[in-house]
Structures are given as structure tokens and as C-alpha cells.
Amino acid sequence: MAVEGVAAGIIVANPHGIQVNGGRFVGVSGVTLGAGIASRGTSGAVRLEPGKGTLSVGPAGIEADGDIALIGGRVEVSGRVEGRTIDLVAGRGAVSIDPSTGGIAGIAAGRSAGDRLIEVSSGAVLNGGAVRVRVTDAGAGVRIAGAVNAGTGSVQVASTGYIAIGGNIDAAQSIVLVGSSVSIGTDQAIGLQARDRSIRATATAGNVRIRNAVLRGKSRDTSSFDALGAITLQASGDIDISGRPSSRVVLHGESDGVVTASEGNTRLNGVDVQSPAGWTASANGHITARDLRADVASLAASSLMSQSWDGVDIAAGDFVRLSGPAVEMLSSADLRRTRIVVANGGMSIAADAGDIRIEGAAIDVARAIASDPDARGALTLTASGSVSLLSIAPDRLFDVLARNHDVSIRSGADIINDGGSISTPDNLVMTAGGLVRNAVRLAASDGDVQRGSFSRRFGQQRMTSTFGSLLFPDAATRLHAGLGFTLVAREFRNLGAEVDARTIDIAVSGEMENRSLLIGSFAARRTCLVVCFGYRASSSIAIQRASLAADDQLSVRAGGQLLSTGARMTSLTDMSVLAREITFNSLMVPQVVVRRAGLGNLFLGSGGWVGLGWDGGLVGALDGRLHLQSDGTIRFSGIAPISALPLSIAGARLDEARPAGVGPIGANPIGWLSWLPQ
């Protein structure tokens, strides 16, 4: 169809429906095809009232050298639609048309529907300067499986029902998707690209769901208050983003950041968030990230749920912020270790109603976050509940390296470091309402068995004890501060682990324990019928040393007992220890002795026994004064205090005891005269 002379608008209307398959319009300012009843109003505008008719475009498509508007109760496109601008409108809402151009002047709301009213099939193409897709009926949906291209403008899809995008969308400016729910992606990977502005997907009454898609935005659309970043995902329900190992979801913000905001939960799995300007996420429910790679991140979950991360990589230039009622950074066996690197800034994690739990993560931070007044160092962990820092496998050790500035960990309950390492060149500050435990991780044992007797079974007498083994023998459990280590808590237990700093200041209202641990096992067996005639024994017992070492001063104040067993507790200059009771012990170590037969015991034969020995610890001010103060007893058992200056003891009774020597628990002389009384 052609218009000779001056370009004009063309309107074709039929209430029973319109089918186009290979339509071409030449010399038109615009063409409107409407499956409805057309009438002219008093103002001269044309009013089109769509009915139940369908407007369908077949495989041969439609093209025009002006604008194209396709209107109907239902619109189906299975071919190519090419025009200056393209409008698809479906539903029973009346449409006003400018007769001079054939363009849409206004759209009224339709009635309740709930059906899919716009279908752009796979293989179809909407190709124009700008593309607008709108549904007027309440609850009606849109499905776009074909390609949409806007060469000079934006792509806008609006529906009061769902929006399902299964094809590629490319826009020179913005891509805006607004529906009750929004689904992007199918089993086949697709791409959405806003070349000069932003991508925004908003679910007004449901969820945003993304599968196997790449979204690329450049900068925030400043003409829209709802555009918060280069990519903005908003949902009144959940945001669920999931990729595949071979086809990850990519959210890329070139100039501005990526923003996700949900009234419900946010779940990410197999996602790459790429933006030098950062990623900001908020949720009234919980934020769960599994197999995530991201640049700068600022995440906040505000319900009674949590943030949960698994297999996460974040490479940030400035900062990483995580906040929520509870925060979890997990590490499943089927995913890589969580790694967070902040090249020029720091990281803060806040759990305002629960716990912080970090498993097998490596955190590398530079310095405090300049824009965060609550940041107390390069790494700040703050929880109203407990803070648990866990190494879970040799390749999934918990490790923190702060290259500058302090590390601050504050907990309303306990702080647990199991097999992890924290290192800072400045200060390490731990404040807990409950227990602080710094401990190596051991494999299961049968308990700290130190005394026992042989058990009889079928003529054999056995004695065994297993103290467990180090789960990570090549890794150090360590708290290191180049300047000061400060701890304030109810209790402190350092079990087979290290604490070292220039100065150490520990204040606990209850007990403090510094203990070396036994690892390995021993076993002894003797065979006895009428007489005992065989004895075998073996031991792999070793000691995992605990250490509190200050390069300058060490100060400990405990409202309860201080107990140091087989451990190192030293300062280079002065050491001050104040506690209700103070005990420094050697460590009791099981030993196995076998004496073979020889000329000296020809008739008694060989013998052996399992006994207890002592391995001393170390306590002292190596180049200063050791000051001890207690209302009770200060006891040294098998350890002699070291003090470069005279030992200072105040307000207590000193008890120096030598530990018992090695003595047999079970003994077994063997030989011709073994039946004689021993």
C-alpha cells in the first residue's frame, strides 16, 4: 500500500481481526492496524476500541517507512516487523490515534483478563528506532521469544500481568520491563543490552526471575527515578537469578553500578556481577549467593532471615559491605573457595539480629572504608549474635590478610576461630559478650584419656588412647597483630593455637585458658593365660603448642581462674597477670616404655609399661618484670617463672610443686618367673 505525494497516516480497523503476512507500506507517516471498531471523536482524533479480535503478523512480516502500531484484543507476531517506531498494544482498553500521523495518542485501561495477550514468537523480529509493548487488561501477560531491536531509542514493555522474555533485546538507550512479574531467559542463553543507558526490570506484584542471560547496561537513566543503576532489578516478591556452569548469568554495569532490591528474598547462583561502580543489593527477606563472582558489593538484608554466600568471588576496588539480621559465607564441597579481595579499601559485615558465620573464605583487604563511619578497620565484623570463623578443608581455610589498618570483631555472644588465621600489621580488637575461642581443629578422638588400666578380653589385656589428629597439619591457627592485640570477653580459651603481637591486652570477667594439646595415639597389649608371656606397645603422641607471645608488653586480667598448661606465655618486656587464681602447669603426656630381655633379667624376661611424663611450658618476662597478683593461689607445677627483673607477687599464696615423675599405669614383667609376686 502506497501514499502518493505528502506522507500521511493510514488506519486499518476490523473488529473481527486482521492478518498480515508480507505487508508493505510506502510513503506513510504511520500505519495503524487495529482489530477493533474505529470511530472519530469531536476533536478529530480516531478512537479504536479493540474487541476479541486478534491481530496477527505471519512469517512474511510487515514493514513501513513510518511508524507501525499493531492493536488488538490479542496480538501475535511470528514474522519480522520493521518500522520507524513500533507499538504493540493488546487488551480491551480504548486507544486514541492521531489521524495525521497514524500514531498512538493515548491508551485507556482495559478490563480484567489474566490471559497472555501479546505473543512474539521465536524467530520473529521487532526492528525499529524505538519499540513499545503494552497490555491494557489487568493481569494479562506478554511473552517475547523473538528478537527486539531499538536502533535509536528505547525498548519498553509494560503489563499488569507477567512479562516473559526469551529472546535478545538490543536498545540504543534504555530497556524497561514493568509487569506484575518478570522472567528473563530460557534454556537457551539470551542477551539484553542497553548501549547508552540502563536496563530496568520491575515486578510490581511478584518475582523477578533470570535464567541463562547476559544483561549489559551502561549508565543510569537520569530521566527515571526508578532507574538506580546501569542495571536495576526490583521486585515486590523475590529476585531469583540462576545460571549454568556453561552459561552463567552476567549482570554488567559499564559506568554505573548494578542494583537489586526485593521485598522478599534475593537468591543468586552461578552469577557474575561486573561493575567498577559496585553492586548494591537489598532485601526484606534474606540474600543467598552461591557460586557468585562480583566486583564491589554492598548488600543489605533486613528481615529476620540472613545473607548466605557459597563459592563467592568478589574483586573490589573500594569497599565490600554486607549487612542483615544474619550473614553466612559458606563453602560447599562442589564449589570453589569464597575469595574477597578489596584492592584499595576495606570490608564490613554487620548482622544486627543474629550470627556471622564464615566458612573457608579468603579475605584480602587494604584499609578502612573511608565513606563508612562504622568501619573500625580494614575488616569490621559486627554481630548481635555470635561470630564463627571456620576452616573446613585443607583447600578451604579461613584466612584474613589486612594489608593496612586494624581488624575489628565485635559480638554480642561468642567469637570462635576454628583453624583460621587473621593477620594485620596494625591492631586486632576482639570484643565479645561470651566466649572467645582460638583453637586448632582436630579429628574426632575418644577424649583426653590420661589415666587408665588394661582391659581383659580373650586372654589379651589392652590399653589404648586416641587424642585425635590435626585436620590441617600444614596450616597455622593464628591471631597476629603488628601493633596491639586487645581482647575483652567473658571467657578466653586459646587451645593449641597462637596469639602474637607487639602488645597483648586481655580482659575477661570469667576464666582464661591457654592450653597445649596432645595429638596422636598410643596402644599397649599383653597376652596372659596362666602367666603373661607377650608385651607390645607403640606411641605416636605429639604436642600441639599453644602460645601467647608479646614482642613488648603482655597484660592479662581475669575475674576467674587463669590456667596455662604446657603452653607458652611470654613477653619481651613486662608481663602483668591479675586473676582470682593463677596456675601454670606442665602438660601430662602418656609414654610407652618397652624393656627387652637380656642377661640382666634372664629369668624375668622383657617388660614394659605405659606411664605419664611431663612436658613443661614457658612463662616469663624475658627482658622485663613478671608481676603476678591473685586473691587465691599462684601455682607453678613443673614450670619455673622467668623474669629479667625480680619476680613481683602480690596478695596471694605461692605454691611451687614439682610434677610427679614418670610412673607406670600398667606394668608387665615377662619371663620364666613372671608368676612370682611383683
C-alpha positions as MATLAB code, in Angstrom:
seq = 'MAVEGVAAGIIVANPHGIQVNGGRFVGVSGVTLGAGIASRGTSGAVRLEPGKGTLSVGPAGIEADGDIALIGGRVEVSGRVEGRTIDLVAGRGAVSIDPSTGGIAGIAAGRSAGDRLIEVSSGAVLNGGAVRVRVTDAGAGVRIAGAVNAGTGSVQVASTGYIAIGGNIDAAQSIVLVGSSVSIGTDQAIGLQARDRSIRATATAGNVRIRNAVLRGKSRDTSSFDALGAITLQASGDIDISGRPSSRVVLHGESDGVVTASEGNTRLNGVDVQSPAGWTASANGHITARDLRADVASLAASSLMSQSWDGVDIAAGDFVRLSGPAVEMLSSADLRRTRIVVANGGMSIAADAGDIRIEGAAIDVARAIASDPDARGALTLTASGSVSLLSIAPDRLFDVLARNHDVSIRSGADIINDGGSISTPDNLVMTAGGLVRNAVRLAASDGDVQRGSFSRRFGQQRMTSTFGSLLFPDAATRLHAGLGFTLVAREFRNLGAEVDARTIDIAVSGEMENRSLLIGSFAARRTCLVVCFGYRASSSIAIQRASLAADDQLSVRAGGQLLSTGARMTSLTDMSVLAREITFNSLMVPQVVVRRAGLGNLFLGSGGWVGLGWDGGLVGALDGRLHLQSDGTIRFSGIAPISALPLSIAGARLDEARPAGVGPIGANPIGWLSWLPQ';
ca = [
       0.000    0.000    0.000;
       1.474    3.343   -1.020;
       0.610    7.003   -0.402;
       1.485    9.308   -3.318;
       2.595   12.840   -2.541;
       2.726   14.103    1.038;
       3.178   11.360    3.601;
       0.017   10.537    5.535;
      -1.142    8.202    8.232;
      -3.068    5.024    7.393;
      -5.545    3.345    9.756;
      -6.983   -0.088    9.007;
      -9.581   -1.374   11.508;
     -11.707   -4.527   11.647;
     -13.412   -5.759   14.852;
     -13.169   -9.391   13.722;
      -9.390   -9.332   13.420;
      -6.590   -8.579   10.970;
      -3.985  -10.913    9.492;
      -0.829   -9.563    7.861;
       1.687  -11.760    6.073;
       4.055   -9.814    3.850;
       2.534   -6.308    4.193;
       4.483   -3.266    2.955;
       3.524    0.395    3.464;
       5.256    3.139    1.484;
       5.006    6.945    1.781;
       3.302    6.813    5.191;
       3.985    8.811    8.310;
       2.487    5.940   10.253;
       0.309    2.900    9.873;
      -2.127    1.596   12.469;
      -3.676   -1.836   12.168;
      -6.431   -2.364   14.725;
      -8.543   -5.428   15.480;
     -11.398   -3.279   16.768;
     -14.047   -0.666   15.979;
     -12.813    2.742   14.848;
     -14.728    5.997   15.329;
     -13.913    9.684   15.023;
     -14.340   11.933   18.024;
     -15.349   15.584   18.120;
     -11.712   16.632   18.406;
     -10.854   14.839   15.207;
      -8.910   12.042   16.935;
      -9.713    8.475   15.982;
     -10.843    6.187   18.769;
     -10.162    2.471   18.399;
     -11.917    0.047   20.722;
     -10.331   -3.414   20.489;
     -12.660   -6.357   20.905;
     -11.978  -10.064   20.997;
     -10.357   -9.963   17.582;
      -6.718  -10.919   17.071;
      -4.146   -9.027   15.101;
      -1.610  -11.481   13.735;
       1.581  -10.971   11.734;
       2.650  -14.040    9.767;
       6.170  -15.239    8.918;
       6.473  -12.855    5.924;
       6.048   -9.937    8.333;
       5.207   -6.273    7.850;
       7.288   -3.183    7.095;
       6.708    0.543    6.735;
       8.831    3.642    6.164;
       6.968    5.323    9.048;
       5.698    4.249   12.452;
       3.832    0.956   12.966;
       1.112    0.371   15.586;
      -0.423   -3.098   15.963;
      -3.523   -3.086   18.183;
      -5.968   -5.819   19.126;
      -7.656   -7.733   21.862;
      -4.757  -10.085   21.242;
      -1.573   -9.505   19.193;
       0.502  -12.322   17.731;
       3.759  -11.813   15.810;
       5.605  -14.648   14.109;
       7.484  -12.668   11.420;
       9.533   -9.502   11.023;
       8.049   -6.099   11.929;
      10.150   -3.196   10.705;
       9.335    0.496   11.048;
      10.470    3.835   12.422;
       8.848    3.150   15.798;
       6.878    0.040   16.712;
       3.930   -0.123   19.136;
       2.202   -3.348   20.174;
      -0.976   -2.798   22.225;
      -3.275   -5.588   23.401;
      -6.376   -5.641   25.572;
      -9.849   -4.096   25.687;
      -8.687   -0.581   26.579;
      -9.591    2.124   24.041;
      -6.725    3.624   22.047;
      -6.645    7.220   20.730;
      -4.938    7.655   17.355;
      -3.633   10.866   15.816;
      -5.165   10.770   12.278;
      -2.430   12.973   10.802;
       0.348   10.558   11.703;
      -1.424    7.315   12.487;
       0.478    7.247   15.802;
      -0.927    6.430   19.240;
      -2.043    9.462   21.231;
      -3.360    7.707   24.356;
      -4.301    4.345   25.850;
      -7.073    3.662   28.365;
      -7.112    0.849   30.893;
      -8.854   -2.361   29.910;
     -10.760   -4.973   31.861;
      -9.556   -7.914   33.964;
      -8.207  -10.725   31.866;
      -5.397  -12.941   33.109;
      -4.581  -14.403   29.702;
      -1.488  -13.946   27.548;
      -2.429  -11.178   25.121;
       0.857  -10.456   23.331;
       2.946  -13.243   21.809;
       6.144  -12.563   19.866;
       7.234  -15.998   18.719;
      10.728  -17.384   18.394;
      12.092  -16.313   15.029;
      10.067  -13.096   14.996;
      11.831   -9.707   14.989;
      10.670   -6.272   16.140;
      13.077   -3.830   14.494;
      12.552   -0.077   14.886;
      14.055    3.128   16.183;
      12.072    2.573   19.409;
       9.836   -0.319   20.467;
       6.919   -0.148   22.937;
       4.876   -3.169   24.027;
       1.832   -2.555   26.269;
      -1.076   -4.573   27.674;
      -4.148   -2.715   28.924;
      -6.114   -5.538   30.576;
      -5.416   -6.251   34.238;
      -3.465   -9.436   34.848;
      -2.777  -10.141   31.182;
       0.685  -11.269   30.138;
       3.343  -10.724   27.483;
       5.707  -13.286   26.023;
       8.570  -12.203   23.766;
      10.592  -15.131   22.439;
      11.880  -13.320   19.346;
      14.408  -10.510   18.918;
      13.724   -6.830   19.679;
      15.951   -4.046   18.336;
      15.653   -0.310   19.006;
      18.265    1.403   16.850;
      17.922    4.980   18.133;
      15.670    4.848   21.201;
      14.453    2.566   23.968;
      12.572   -0.698   24.395;
       9.634   -0.515   26.803;
       7.439   -3.437   27.833;
       4.577   -2.735   30.264;
       1.961   -5.146   31.569;
      -0.225   -5.509   34.632;
       0.366   -9.258   34.273;
       3.538  -11.214   33.750;
       6.347  -10.480   31.286;
       8.387  -13.367   29.882;
      11.457  -12.513   27.802;
      13.015  -15.392   25.881;
      14.784  -13.534   23.070;
      17.558  -10.986   22.604;
      16.844   -7.281   23.178;
      19.165   -4.536   21.931;
      18.430   -0.851   22.566;
      20.403    2.286   21.798;
      19.091    3.822   25.023;
      17.198    2.044   27.828;
      15.365   -1.252   28.273;
      12.411   -1.022   30.670;
      10.332   -4.061   31.682;
       7.466   -3.445   34.126;
       4.950   -6.188   34.963;
       3.395   -7.989   37.872;
       6.268  -10.471   37.472;
       9.248  -10.506   35.111;
      11.022  -13.573   33.753;
      14.138  -13.222   31.587;
      15.849  -16.162   29.884;
      15.054  -19.718   28.905;
      17.053  -22.898   28.396;
      18.877  -21.041   25.613;
      21.212  -18.203   26.588;
      19.954  -14.731   25.620;
      21.246  -11.172   25.912;
      19.764   -7.793   26.857;
      21.861   -4.743   26.022;
      21.213   -1.052   26.653;
      24.049    0.573   24.764;
      23.893    4.102   26.146;
      21.664    3.931   29.228;
      20.194    1.350   31.566;
      18.215   -1.845   31.979;
      15.356   -1.890   34.479;
      13.139   -4.854   35.332;
      10.382   -4.243   37.891;
       7.928   -6.821   39.255;
       5.071   -4.870   40.851;
       3.261   -7.833   42.421;
       5.569  -10.834   42.113;
       9.084  -12.009   41.340;
      11.951  -11.160   39.017;
      13.473  -14.354   37.635;
      16.562  -14.504   35.378;
      17.977  -17.649   33.764;
      20.909  -18.053   31.359;
      21.043  -14.406   30.326;
      23.591  -11.641   29.904;
      22.399   -8.142   30.843;
      24.597   -5.196   29.851;
      23.811   -1.603   30.790;
      25.994    1.472   30.503;
      24.755    4.235   32.787;
      21.749    5.141   34.905;
      18.813    6.690   33.020;
      18.603   10.073   34.741;
      15.118   10.698   33.313;
      13.701    7.951   35.555;
      13.692    7.988   39.354;
      13.195    4.214   39.280;
      16.498    3.632   37.465;
      19.008    3.225   40.307;
      21.974    1.949   38.310;
      23.134    0.717   34.937;
      21.075   -2.397   35.800;
      18.148   -2.168   38.229;
      16.166   -5.236   39.336;
      13.217   -4.572   41.645;
      10.583   -6.979   42.969;
       7.731   -6.837   45.440;
       8.408  -10.566   45.850;
      11.697  -12.412   45.300;
      14.625  -11.909   42.955;
      15.918  -15.254   41.704;
      18.949  -15.257   39.371;
      20.480  -18.560   38.275;
      22.925  -19.623   35.573;
      24.535  -22.851   34.492;
      28.210  -23.874   34.694;
      28.471  -23.434   30.927;
      26.149  -20.409   30.752;
      26.419  -18.120   33.747;
      24.169  -15.114   34.253;
      26.115  -11.890   33.740;
      24.985   -8.520   35.139;
      27.313   -5.890   33.674;
      27.229   -2.200   34.525;
      29.764   -0.262   32.478;
      29.690    3.193   34.099;
      27.134    2.930   36.882;
      26.519    0.047   39.235;
      24.155   -2.907   39.499;
      21.230   -2.611   41.946;
      18.936   -5.416   43.139;
      16.107   -4.667   45.580;
      13.453   -7.160   46.716;
      10.661   -7.028   49.264;
      11.148  -10.778   49.670;
      14.349  -12.817   49.221;
      17.222  -12.485   46.777;
      18.883  -15.687   45.524;
      21.883  -15.841   43.197;
      23.522  -18.990   41.830;
      26.109  -19.066   39.058;
      26.134  -15.294   38.595;
      28.834  -12.796   37.549;
      28.210   -9.219   38.696;
      30.573   -6.941   36.783;
      30.696   -3.261   37.573;
      33.545   -0.988   38.634;
      30.921    1.231   40.268;
      29.769   -1.627   42.501;
      26.809   -3.822   43.206;
      24.164   -2.805   45.752;
      21.598   -5.352   46.924;
      18.843   -5.053   49.497;
      16.139   -7.469   50.602;
      13.453   -7.534   53.254;
      13.988  -11.287   53.309;
      17.373  -12.967   53.005;
      20.123  -12.724   50.412;
      21.601  -16.057   49.327;
      24.564  -16.147   46.962;
      26.021  -19.403   45.675;
      28.820  -19.589   43.121;
      28.908  -15.823   42.751;
      31.595  -13.618   41.230;
      31.282   -9.900   41.788;
      33.071   -6.586   41.855;
      32.435   -4.072   44.645;
      29.398   -5.164   46.669;
      27.117   -3.530   49.222;
      24.426   -5.951   50.354;
      21.708   -5.497   52.976;
      19.031   -7.957   54.095;
      16.570   -6.556   56.603;
      14.220   -9.343   57.681;
      14.738  -11.999   60.315;
      16.444  -14.133   57.704;
      20.054  -13.864   56.599;
      22.586  -13.394   53.911;
      24.157  -16.661   52.817;
      27.101  -16.880   50.425;
      28.608  -20.015   48.930;
      31.513  -20.137   46.486;
      31.722  -16.353   46.096;
      34.425  -14.289   44.362;
      34.439  -10.535   44.890;
      37.189   -8.332   43.472;
      36.552   -4.796   44.712;
      38.490   -1.602   44.262;
      36.896    0.427   47.072;
      34.682   -1.474   49.506;
      32.505   -4.502   50.263;
      29.581   -4.094   52.662;
      27.328   -6.924   53.835;
      24.524   -6.282   56.288;
      21.484   -8.143   57.506;
      19.990   -9.833   60.546;
      22.468  -12.678   59.954;
      25.239  -13.214   57.421;
      26.637  -16.554   56.219;
      29.556  -17.092   53.845;
      29.578  -20.816   53.178;
      31.782  -23.144   51.154;
      30.205  -26.282   49.700;
      32.340  -29.198   48.579;
      31.197  -28.819   44.961;
      32.129  -25.132   44.707;
      35.344  -23.184   44.861;
      36.579  -21.341   47.923;
      34.995  -17.973   48.656;
      37.508  -15.191   47.915;
      37.099  -11.477   48.570;
      39.810   -9.018   47.536;
      39.476   -5.273   48.103;
      42.458   -3.621   46.435;
      42.157   -0.084   47.792;
      39.586   -0.235   50.580;
      38.010   -2.454   53.180;
      35.141   -4.738   54.078;
      32.434   -4.583   56.726;
      29.904   -7.247   57.702;
      27.054   -6.466   60.091;
      24.448   -8.897   61.481;
      22.051   -6.864   63.601;
      19.763   -9.694   64.777;
      21.793  -12.907   64.531;
      25.128  -14.510   63.713;
      28.001  -14.113   61.289;
      29.323  -17.449   60.023;
      32.204  -17.611   57.534;
      33.461  -20.963   56.265;
      36.710  -21.482   54.384;
      36.911  -17.944   52.984;
      39.978  -15.946   51.986;
      39.613  -12.216   52.681;
      42.268   -9.758   51.471;
      41.611   -6.121   52.373;
      43.688   -2.964   52.163;
      42.403   -0.278   54.518;
      39.334    1.111   56.277;
      36.322    2.189   54.208;
      36.634    5.972   54.083;
      32.906    6.519   53.461;
      31.748    4.249   56.304;
      31.695    5.895   59.777;
      31.073    2.488   61.382;
      34.191    0.910   59.846;
      36.734    0.300   62.598;
      39.437   -1.043   60.332;
      40.215   -2.710   57.049;
      37.881   -5.522   58.196;
      34.960   -4.905   60.543;
      32.729   -7.784   61.712;
      29.814   -6.842   63.970;
      27.132   -9.295   65.143;
      24.443   -9.162   67.788;
      24.835  -12.945   67.986;
      27.999  -14.980   67.538;
      30.856  -14.735   65.044;
      32.141  -18.096   63.745;
      35.258  -18.206   61.558;
      35.858  -21.754   60.347;
      38.415  -23.639   58.289;
      36.672  -26.661   56.789;
      39.209  -28.331   54.455;
      42.910  -28.018   53.549;
      41.958  -26.041   50.436;
      39.231  -24.091   52.273;
      40.994  -22.462   55.188;
      39.631  -19.318   56.760;
      42.222  -16.619   56.207;
      42.222  -12.837   56.664;
      45.012  -10.569   55.478;
      44.626   -6.872   56.285;
      47.411   -5.044   54.476;
      46.893   -1.785   56.377;
      44.791   -0.664   59.327;
      43.019   -2.622   62.029;
      40.780   -5.677   62.181;
      37.772   -5.310   64.483;
      35.484   -8.196   65.530;
      32.570   -7.469   67.860;
      29.993   -9.985   69.037;
      27.114   -9.934   71.469;
      27.734  -13.643   72.108;
      30.805  -15.758   71.212;
      33.700  -15.316   68.802;
      35.008  -18.657   67.514;
      38.123  -19.041   65.359;
      38.464  -22.727   64.457;
      41.609  -23.380   62.445;
      41.720  -19.915   60.886;
      44.317  -17.182   60.547;
      43.907  -13.413   60.981;
      46.830  -11.106   60.298;
      47.121   -7.316   60.394;
      50.131   -5.004   60.602;
      48.180   -2.740   62.972;
      45.686   -3.649   65.712;
      43.422   -6.670   66.179;
      40.491   -5.963   68.505;
      38.041   -8.631   69.697;
      35.059   -7.772   71.898;
      32.557  -10.485   72.891;
      29.696  -10.814   75.317;
      30.530  -14.503   75.725;
      33.470  -16.773   74.932;
      36.374  -16.080   72.606;
      37.943  -19.363   71.438;
      41.036  -19.590   69.269;
      41.601  -23.289   68.582;
      43.137  -25.715   66.125;
      40.749  -28.176   64.516;
      41.170  -31.822   65.481;
      39.775  -35.001   64.016;
      37.485  -36.959   66.338;
      39.111  -38.594   69.349;
      37.990  -40.741   72.234;
      38.675  -37.970   74.689;
      41.625  -36.710   76.634;
      42.403  -40.077   78.260;
      45.400  -39.688   80.530;
      44.938  -42.455   83.055;
      43.589  -45.916   82.551;
      44.140  -49.610   83.096;
      44.411  -52.694   80.963;
      41.130  -54.278   79.883;
      40.871  -58.074   79.512;
      39.366  -59.827   76.537;
      40.037  -63.414   75.368;
      43.363  -63.685   77.168;
      44.624  -60.291   75.974;
      44.916  -57.146   78.019;
      44.816  -53.845   76.123;
      45.230  -50.143   76.860;
      44.618  -47.533   74.123;
      44.062  -43.820   73.934;
      43.496  -41.584   70.900;
      43.893  -37.842   71.167;
      42.944  -37.075   67.604;
      44.970  -35.545   64.790;
      45.236  -32.125   63.210;
      42.745  -31.705   60.388;
      45.048  -29.163   58.746;
      48.614  -30.015   59.792;
      50.208  -27.577   57.336;
      48.164  -24.555   58.414;
      48.654  -22.350   61.473;
      45.763  -21.264   63.668;
      46.920  -17.770   64.457;
      45.867  -14.300   65.574;
      48.599  -11.846   64.615;
      48.794   -8.078   65.107;
      51.823   -5.995   64.220;
      50.854   -3.468   66.909;
      48.327   -4.437   69.571;
      46.042   -7.395   70.284;
      43.121   -6.377   72.515;
      40.504   -8.821   73.793;
      37.512   -8.106   76.045;
      35.151  -11.023   76.749;
      33.537  -13.187   79.377;
      35.984  -16.078   78.766;
      39.009  -16.704   76.576;
      40.381  -20.105   75.544;
      43.491  -20.490   73.389;
      43.783  -24.191   72.529;
      46.840  -25.330   70.590;
      46.851  -22.005   68.734;
      48.982  -18.863   68.515;
      48.413  -15.263   69.540;
      51.274  -12.878   68.835;
      51.507   -9.089   68.758;
      53.734   -6.268   69.885;
      51.464   -5.751   72.887;
      48.765   -8.077   74.199;
      45.962   -6.835   76.470;
      43.367   -9.411   77.587;
      40.481   -8.665   79.968;
      37.896  -11.369   80.803;
      35.271  -11.380   83.522;
      35.474  -15.160   83.887;
      38.135  -17.788   83.157;
      41.065  -17.787   80.776;
      42.796  -20.906   79.478;
      45.990  -21.238   77.437;
      46.498  -24.953   76.714;
      48.738  -27.059   74.541;
      47.040  -30.166   73.159;
      48.061  -33.768   72.705;
      47.682  -35.305   69.277;
      48.298  -38.865   68.116;
      47.641  -42.112   69.969;
      49.235  -44.890   71.973;
      48.408  -48.569   72.377;
      49.731  -51.350   74.606;
      48.876  -55.056   74.589;
      49.957  -58.004   76.737;
      48.898  -61.619   76.420;
      48.258  -63.530   79.614;
      46.954  -67.034   80.130;
      48.319  -68.786   83.207;
      51.235  -66.398   83.028;
      51.829  -63.294   80.950;
      54.124  -64.039   78.036;
      53.883  -61.199   75.492;
      54.037  -57.419   75.573;
      53.808  -54.931   72.685;
      53.341  -51.176   72.701;
      53.532  -48.193   70.355;
      53.029  -44.438   70.558;
      52.671  -41.519   68.101;
      51.943  -38.893   70.753;
      52.984  -35.324   69.893;
      52.205  -31.898   71.349;
      50.401  -29.062   69.570;
      51.785  -26.000   71.324;
      49.655  -23.051   72.419;
      51.319  -19.665   72.603;
      50.662  -16.103   73.805;
      53.729  -14.090   72.789;
      54.182  -10.312   73.051;
      57.149   -8.552   71.474;
      56.710   -5.838   74.089;
      54.219   -5.972   76.969;
      51.583   -8.556   77.950;
      48.704   -7.824   80.324;
      46.016  -10.272   81.467;
      43.101   -9.535   83.813;
      40.723  -12.398   84.642;
      37.831  -12.340   87.068;
      38.087  -16.112   87.424;
      40.913  -18.629   87.100;
      43.834  -18.315   84.713;
      45.192  -21.696   83.632;
      48.155  -22.192   81.310;
      49.009  -25.835   80.634;
      52.132  -26.843   78.731;
      51.857  -23.569   76.827;
      53.995  -20.532   76.106;
      53.040  -17.228   77.707;
      55.816  -14.676   77.289;
      56.601  -11.005   76.849;
      59.836   -9.359   75.792;
      59.454   -6.606   78.393;
      56.931   -6.524   81.266;
      54.146   -9.031   81.918;
      51.267   -8.434   84.320;
      48.781  -11.163   85.272;
      45.836  -10.492   87.592;
      43.330  -13.290   88.311;
      41.355  -14.904   91.118;
      43.631  -17.956   90.831;
      46.711  -18.420   88.653;
      48.038  -21.832   87.607;
      50.960  -22.599   85.300;
      51.239  -26.350   84.651;
      53.355  -28.739   82.674;
      51.430  -30.943   80.273;
      50.855  -34.562   81.285;
      51.992  -36.783   78.388;
      51.384  -40.555   78.102;
      54.570  -42.507   77.453;
      55.223  -46.088   76.418;
      58.336  -47.965   77.599;
      59.371  -51.453   76.483;
      62.330  -53.245   78.122;
      63.611  -56.167   76.134;
      65.011  -59.391   77.646;
      68.730  -59.663   78.262;
      71.308  -61.205   80.515;
      70.358  -58.815   83.283;
      66.840  -60.156   83.517;
      67.266  -63.652   82.130;
      64.651  -65.166   84.370;
      62.291  -62.199   84.489;
      62.280  -61.686   80.732;
      61.303  -58.495   78.908;
      58.932  -55.997   80.416;
      57.130  -52.755   79.684;
      54.703  -50.205   80.960;
      52.545  -47.242   79.991;
      53.152  -44.213   82.149;
      52.729  -40.459   82.439;
      55.503  -37.951   81.812;
      55.555  -34.167   81.974;
      56.367  -31.623   79.347;
      56.899  -28.130   80.673;
      55.541  -24.905   79.238;
      57.127  -21.474   79.436;
      56.034  -18.348   81.282;
      58.041  -15.214   81.759;
      59.074  -11.665   81.024;
      62.263  -12.302   79.083;
      63.671   -8.789   79.389;
      61.374   -7.160   81.945;
      59.394   -7.739   85.129;
      56.873  -10.524   85.719;
      54.096   -9.302   88.033;
      51.519  -11.788   89.363;
      48.552  -10.801   91.530;
      45.813  -13.064   92.862;
      43.390  -13.287   95.776;
      43.867  -17.058   95.776;
      46.770  -19.329   94.969;
      49.504  -18.772   92.425;
      50.746  -22.212   91.460;
      53.711  -23.308   89.367;
      53.759  -27.024   88.621;
      56.712  -28.195   86.577;
      57.284  -24.649   85.254;
      59.729  -22.128   86.670;
      58.845  -18.465   86.045;
      61.340  -16.376   84.101;
      61.790  -12.709   84.961;
      64.699  -10.498   83.972;
      63.875   -8.318   86.982;
      62.873   -9.621   90.416;
      59.600  -11.557   90.316;
      56.711   -9.477   91.694;
      53.928  -11.353   93.531;
      51.074   -9.595   95.318;
      48.263  -10.706   97.626;
      48.477  -14.471   97.241;
      49.952  -17.731   98.392;
      52.705  -19.131   96.181;
      52.652  -22.871   95.567;
      55.590  -24.317   93.665;
      55.258  -28.047   93.069;
      57.290  -30.476   91.058;
      55.132  -32.737   88.933;
      55.152  -36.437   89.675;
      57.778  -38.390   87.789;
      57.030  -40.919   85.141;
      55.147  -43.775   86.736;
      53.520  -46.927   85.415;
      49.821  -47.209   84.810;
      50.049  -50.799   83.583;
      53.217  -52.911   84.057;
      54.097  -56.358   82.724;
      57.217  -58.338   83.633;
      57.584  -61.315   81.301;
      59.723  -64.452   81.756;
      60.168  -67.776   83.446;
      59.499  -66.293   86.879;
      56.728  -63.886   85.830;
      54.262  -65.690   88.027;
      56.109  -64.578   91.151;
      54.530  -61.698   93.105;
      55.856  -58.303   91.973;
];
